Amino acid sequence: MVLEARAFWLTGPGRGELRMERLPDPGPDDVLVRTLVTGVSRGTEALVARGAVPASEHTRMRAPFQAGDFPWPVKYGYLAVGVAECGPAALRGRRVFVLHPHQDRFVVPASAVTVVPDDVPTRRAVLAGIVETAVTVLWDAGVMAGDRVAVVGAGPVGCCVAVLLARTPGTRVTLVDVDPARASVATALGVGFALAAGAPREHDVVVHASGTAEGLRLALDLAAADATVVEASWHGDREVCLPLGGAFHARRLDLRSSQVGTIPPGARRRWDPAGRRALALDLLRDSVFDHLLAGESVAEELPDVVRRLAAGTLPGLMHTVRHAREDPSCSA
């Protein structure tokens, strides 16, 4: 039997198309996945759609199952949930999360899939890659009980970070954004909110997740003396100018990067990427994450979705793409 799949390829700035391609025959240790839903990453995927991956990062920024090379044509994405149609007996018929681009069927090694818990809805499960990023940020931030924490940027990553931070006993978490409409999201997530112009200062930890130079400068400004500022955004090929004169040294601020591609040194003794991904899916049992889910499109609309993503006009937080309807007989 010849297996074919429909995959989305980026072909230029904000442009893409659906292509049919032949799948490899699954081996004994492979899984054939029928995709149900994929998620559209507002951060990295938007930079890729604009062609903003710097040449120096073309290798490091490859997605696990990316095809093609930056800038394009390239098949990119890493938030996919589907049903394992064939493979090891323990996986067949189960819903799985995979770091795979937008494609309605694909073959991957069984080791690359993570089973979605039965009580995590499919659309919510696409957030696993975002929550995995948020877990990494928490490990890098080293937040302690009672800390005052600000999260600058109320996008999907910032919101997930805020949710997890709020579970640390005694923390006071403030989500900071330029959009007043994000106040209702913060309330739904159970954290405080402040507009950037009037955000309170003197935080013990500040996480920056806005993806802008202005946001990172604000994050430095919101930090107390001896505070930690965690940079969770990736700026692509844009240069960032920071005020590292003035009070930066006098306040002895700790500015550190956080990147989901590796496990932070302090967590490597216990965790590996597979365990971290399973932890993310376990955390997604909490329905509070549903407040991050926004619009949904069908696969045929992906060219328009990516056009709007690149232009910055795609509304909401996590936009999902429906590739197939769920079979009620599958785990759900």
C-alpha positions in Angstrom: 0.0 0.0 0.0 1.3 3.5 -0.9 0.8 5.9 1.9 0.4 9.6 1.1 0.0 12.7 3.3 -1.0 16.3 2.8 1.6 18.6 4.3 1.9 22.4 4.6 5.1 24.0 3.3 6.2 27.6 3.7 7.3 28.9 0.3 8.0 32.6 0.9 7.4 35.5 3.4 3.9 34.8 4.8 3.2 32.4 2.0 2.6 28.6 1.9 0.8 25.8 0.2 -0.5 22.3 0.9 1.4 19.5 -0.9 0.8 15.8 -1.3 3.8 13.7 -0.5 4.6 10.0 -0.1 5.2 8.6 3.3 7.9 6.0 4.1 6.7 2.5 5.0 6.6 2.2 8.8 9.3 0.0 10.3 8.9 -2.3 13.3 9.8 0.5 15.7 7.8 3.2 13.9 4.3 4.7 14.4 1.9 5.9 11.7 0.0 8.8 13.1 -3.3 10.2 11.8 -3.2 13.9 12.8 -6.3 15.3 14.6 -5.1 18.9 15.5 -1.9 21.0 15.2 -1.1 24.2 17.0 0.3 27.4 15.5 3.2 28.8 17.5 3.0 32.6 17.7 6.6 33.0 18.5 9.1 30.8 16.6 6.7 29.8 13.9 5.9 33.5 13.2 9.6 34.2 12.8 10.0 31.3 10.5 7.0 32.4 8.4 8.6 35.9 8.0 12.0 34.4 7.1 13.6 35.9 10.2 15.8 32.9 11.2 19.4 34.2 11.1 21.8 32.1 9.0 23.9 31.4 12.1 20.9 29.5 13.6 19.7 27.6 10.6 20.9 24.3 12.1 20.1 24.9 15.7 16.6 26.1 15.0 15.5 23.0 12.9 12.4 21.4 14.3 12.7 17.7 15.0 10.8 16.6 11.9 11.4 19.6 9.7 11.8 19.1 6.0 13.6 21.6 3.7 16.0 24.3 4.8 15.5 27.9 6.0 14.4 30.2 4.8 12.2 28.2 2.3 10.7 26.1 1.1 10.4 24.5 4.5 8.0 22.3 6.4 8.0 23.6 9.9 6.0 23.2 13.1 6.1 21.2 16.4 2.6 21.0 18.0 0.7 18.0 16.7 -1.8 15.6 18.3 -3.1 12.6 16.5 -4.0 8.9 16.8 -1.4 6.1 16.4 -2.9 4.0 13.6 -0.2 1.4 13.6 2.9 0.7 15.6 3.7 -1.0 18.9 0.6 -2.6 20.5 0.7 -0.3 23.5 0.3 2.8 21.2 -2.2 1.6 18.6 -5.4 3.6 18.9 -4.0 6.0 21.5 -3.8 9.7 21.1 -0.2 11.0 21.0 1.6 14.3 21.0 4.5 14.7 18.6 6.8 17.6 17.7 5.8 17.4 14.0 4.9 20.0 11.4 1.4 20.6 10.0 0.6 17.3 8.1 -2.4 15.0 8.1 -0.5 11.8 8.5 3.2 11.0 9.3 5.5 8.2 10.2 7.9 8.7 13.2 9.9 6.5 15.6 7.8 5.3 18.5 10.3 7.0 20.8 9.2 10.3 19.4 5.6 10.1 20.5 4.1 10.8 24.0 0.8 9.4 25.0 -1.9 12.0 25.8 -3.6 11.3 29.1 -7.2 10.2 28.7 -8.5 13.2 30.6 -6.7 15.8 28.5 -8.8 17.0 25.6 -7.2 16.9 22.2 -7.1 20.7 21.5 -5.7 21.4 25.0 -3.0 18.7 24.3 -1.4 20.8 21.5 -0.2 23.1 24.3 2.2 20.4 25.5 5.1 22.0 23.6 4.3 25.4 25.1 3.9 24.1 28.6 7.2 22.2 28.2 8.8 25.6 27.4 7.2 27.1 30.5 8.5 24.2 32.7 12.0 24.9 31.4 11.6 28.6 32.2 10.6 27.7 35.8 13.7 25.6 36.2 15.8 28.4 34.9 14.1 31.0 37.0 14.6 29.3 40.3 11.5 30.8 41.9 11.2 30.4 45.6 8.1 30.4 47.9 7.0 34.0 48.5 8.7 35.6 45.6 7.3 38.6 43.7 7.3 37.6 40.1 6.4 39.6 36.9 5.9 37.9 33.5 6.2 40.4 30.7 4.3 39.3 27.6 0.8 37.7 27.9 1.2 35.4 24.8 0.9 31.6 25.1 4.4 31.1 26.7 4.0 34.0 29.1 0.5 32.8 30.2 1.7 29.2 30.7 4.6 30.5 32.7 2.3 32.6 34.8 0.0 29.6 35.5 2.9 27.4 36.7 4.5 30.2 38.8 1.2 30.9 40.6 1.3 27.3 41.9 4.5 28.1 43.9 3.4 28.8 47.5 3.1 32.4 48.4 4.2 33.8 45.1 2.6 37.0 43.8 2.5 36.8 40.0 1.7 39.8 37.8 1.2 39.3 34.0 2.3 42.4 32.2 1.2 43.3 28.6 0.5 46.3 26.4 -2.9 45.0 25.5 -5.6 45.8 28.1 -7.7 42.9 26.8 -5.2 40.5 28.3 -6.5 41.5 31.8 -9.4 39.2 31.5 -7.1 36.3 30.5 -4.9 37.0 33.6 -8.1 36.9 35.8 -9.1 33.6 34.3 -5.7 32.2 34.9 -5.7 33.4 38.6 -2.9 35.9 38.4 -2.6 39.6 38.6 -2.4 42.0 35.6 -0.8 45.3 34.8 -0.4 47.4 31.7 3.3 47.9 30.7 3.1 51.7 31.4 2.0 51.3 35.0 3.5 47.9 36.0 4.8 47.7 39.6 8.6 47.5 40.2 10.8 45.6 42.7 10.2 42.0 41.6 12.4 39.2 42.8 12.1 37.4 39.4 11.0 38.8 36.0 10.3 36.5 33.1 10.4 38.2 29.6 8.2 36.5 27.0 6.9 39.3 24.8 9.4 38.7 21.9 10.2 42.5 21.7 13.2 44.6 22.6 10.8 47.0 24.5 9.5 44.1 26.6 13.0 43.0 27.6 14.0 46.6 28.5 10.8 46.8 30.7 11.7 43.5 32.3 15.0 44.9 33.4 13.3 48.0 34.8 10.8 45.9 36.8 13.5 43.9 38.6 14.5 44.6 42.2 18.2 44.6 43.3 19.8 41.2 43.0 16.8 39.9 41.0 16.9 37.4 38.2 15.6 38.3 34.7 14.9 35.3 32.5 14.8 35.9 28.8 12.3 33.4 27.4 11.8 35.1 24.0 13.7 34.3 20.8 14.3 37.4 18.7 15.4 35.8 15.5 17.5 38.1 13.3 16.5 41.2 15.2 19.2 43.0 17.3 18.2 44.1 20.8 19.6 47.2 22.4 19.6 47.1 26.2 20.4 49.7 28.9 23.2 47.9 30.5 24.7 51.1 31.9 23.0 53.1 34.5 21.7 51.0 37.4 22.1 47.6 35.8 25.4 46.8 37.5 24.7 48.6 40.7 21.6 46.5 41.2 23.6 43.3 40.3 20.9 41.9 38.1 21.2 38.4 36.8 20.1 38.2 33.1 19.9 34.6 31.9 18.5 32.9 28.8 16.0 30.0 28.8 15.7 27.7 25.8 13.6 24.6 25.6 16.1 22.9 23.2 18.2 21.7 26.2 17.5 20.7 29.9 18.8 23.3 32.3 22.0 22.1 34.2 20.2 22.0 37.5 17.5 19.6 36.2 19.6 17.3 34.1 20.3 14.8 36.9 16.6 13.8 37.0 15.0 14.9 33.7 15.3 14.3 30.0 13.3 15.7 27.2 10.9 12.8 27.1 10.2 13.0 30.8 9.7 16.8 30.6 7.2 16.3 27.8 5.3 13.8 29.8 5.3 16.2 32.7 3.8 18.9 30.5 1.0 16.7 29.4 0.3 15.7 33.0 0.1 19.4 33.9 -2.4 19.9 31.1 -5.0 17.9 33.1 -5.9 21.3 34.5 -8.7 22.9 32.6 -7.3 26.4 33.3 -5.2 26.0 30.2 -8.4 26.1 28.0 -8.3 29.9 28.4 -5.3 30.0 26.1 -7.2 28.3 23.2 -8.5 30.7 20.7 -9.6 30.2 17.1 -9.6 27.0 15.1 -9.2 26.6 11.3 -9.4 23.6 9.0 -6.2 22.4 7.2 -7.3 24.0 3.9 -7.1 27.4 5.6 -3.5 27.0 6.6 -2.1 29.3 3.8 -4.4 32.2 5.1 -3.6 31.4 8.8 0.1 31.6 8.1 -0.3 34.8 6.1 -2.1 36.4 9.1 0.5 35.0 11.5 3.4 36.6 9.6 1.5 39.9 9.4 0.7 39.9 13.1 -3.1 39.9 12.5 -4.0 36.4 13.7 -6.1 37.1 16.9 -6.2 35.3 20.2 -3.5 33.2 21.8 -3.2 29.5 20.7 -4.7 29.0 17.2 -5.3 25.4 16.3 -5.8 23.6 12.9 -8.2 20.7 12.6 -7.0 17.9 10.3 -9.5 15.2 11.1 -12.4 14.5 13.3 -11.9 12.2 16.3 -13.1 8.6 16.3 -15.2 8.1 19.5 -13.7 4.6 19.8 -10.2 6.1 20.4 -8.9 7.1 23.8 -10.1 10.7 24.4 
